[in-house]
Amino acid sequence: MKKKYVLLSSLILCSLLGTEAYAGSQQETAAPSPSSVIIPTSSKDKHGNTIEKSMAYVKTLQVKNGKLVVSLDYVQWFFGEEAVKAYRQDHPLVKETYPAPYYIRNSNPKIRTFEISPKASFTLQTNSTKDGDLHWNESVNADTFSKFVQSKGIPYQLPFHIEVTNGVITKITEQYVP
């Protein structure tokens, strides 16, 4: 019962905070702040479209039959106190204090493959600098996104917020990890 309560509480928290709590204007000078807990969700919009939101690692990124295709490994994101709780759940025998402000749980080995819409939006946090600082929430095109991911190495072990509409990726946003 406790696990169901924690899962339900996490889902409610995610829906209240939204997966885009980190987004802001391109004028920001501070790192975007993520939600406390981000787990995969699925819902229907007012037009009946299935909208899935998740965080994932990019495992492969390639062009197939003229279409950009990505394989993803979904993860769960925990921040602040929720990170400490999740870490303790996964590592009950560790006595040291958990030092990072975030924790990424990757408990499902399933790899999901999606086509990326030609109209998809891409937002990066660490692609370029402006006056010596990172350029937060930088909108880029598919080619720049692809080059960015390829330059970091595949599989890329920093998470992205992913939005899938009716089985096709429509939005990808890099999650800044301190």
N, C-alpha and C positions, 0 to 999 in steps of 0.2 A: 504493500500500500504506500509505503514511504517513497519508493522509486516512482510510482505513478504520480504522486503528489509533486515530487521534484520535477519530473518531466512536464507535467501540466503547468506548474509554476514557471518553468523555463519558457514554455511556448507562449504563455500569457505575457511574460516579460518581453520576449522577442517581438510580439505583435504590438505591444505598447511602445517600445523603444524604436522598433523598426531596424532594418539592416542598413539603413542609410544615415544613421545618426552621426556617422563620421564625415559625411559629405558637407561641403560648404562652398563658399565662393572661392575663386582662384586667387583672391586677394589675401587669403589667410596667411599668417606667418607662423602659426603653431601647428603641430601635427594634428591631424584629424583624430577625434576620440571615438573608438568603437563602442558598440553596445556591450553590456556586461556578459551576455550569453547570446551566441548565435548558433543555432542548429538549423538543419534543413527544414523548410516549411513548404507547403503546397496549398494554394487557394484558387478560387475562381474570381475573375473580375466581373464587372457588371455586364460584359458582353459574352460571358461564358468561357472565356479563354482560361486555360490552366496556367497559373503563374507559380513557378517554383523558385525559391530563393535559398541559397546555400553559400557556404565557404568551401573552397577547394584548392588543392594543389594542382598545377598543370603538369600532367604526366607526358603528354605528347601534343604537338601542335604542327599540323601539316596541311598542305593543300591536296585535296582528293577530288578529281573530276571538276577542277576549277572552283571548288568550294573550300573555305577554311574550316578545318575540323579539329576539335580539341578533345583530348581524353583527360578526364578529371578524377581526382581522388577526394571525395567529400571529407571534410573535417568539422569538428565542433570547436568553437572559439569561446574562451572564458577570459574575463578581464577583471582585475581588482580582486575583491573578496571572493567572487565566484571562481576565479582562477585558483586560488588557494584551496577552496573546497573541492574542486574537481581534481586537482593534483593529489590531495589527501585521499580521495576516493580511489584513485588509480594506483597510488603508492602508499598504502597504509603503514608499511613497516619503516618508511623513511622518517627519521627524526628531525632532520635539519629543517629550518624555515625555508619555504619556497620563495626565492628572491625575485623572480620576474613578475612584472605587472600583468602578464598574460599567460595563458596555458592553452595549448592546442592538443585536442584529443583526436586521435585517428584510430578508431576502434573497428572500422569496417573496411576490409581490403577491396571491396568492389570498385572497379574502374568503370566510369560512365563516359560514353563518347557522344558528342553532340556536334552538329553543324552550327557554325556561327553565322547569324544573319548578316547579309551585306549591309544592312542598316544598323547593325549593333553599335552601341556606344562603348568606348574604352576610356577608362580614367586611370592614370598612373600617379603614384605618390613619390617615387624615387627615380624617375626617368631623367630629369634634368635639374639644374640648379639655377637660381636667379639671385644675383648679388651674393653668392656664396651660401645661400640657403636652399633647401629642397623646394621645388615648385609643386605645392600641394594641389591635388585635384586637377591635374593637367589632362585635358581632353586630347586624345590622340586618335589617329586613324588606324585601321586594321594593320597596315604595313608597319607602322611605327610600333604598335603593340607586339606584333610578331617578331620584329627585330629585337625589341626589348627582352622578350621572354627567351629568345634564342641566345642572346648575349649573356644571360644569367645562367644558362645551362639547363638542359632538360634531363631528368625531371627538376622542375623549379620548386624549391622548398619554402616559398613564401606564399601565403594564402591570398586568394582573390575572392571577392564577393561576386557571385554568379547569379544572374537572373535569366531564367528559361521561360519562354512563352510558347506553349503548345509544342514542346519538344525541341525548340530552336533557341540558342543563346541570343539574347537581345541586349545584354549589358554585362560588362566585366569591369570590376574596379579593384585595383590593387589595395590590399590592406597593409598599411605601414606597420612594420614590426620594429620596435625600438632595439 
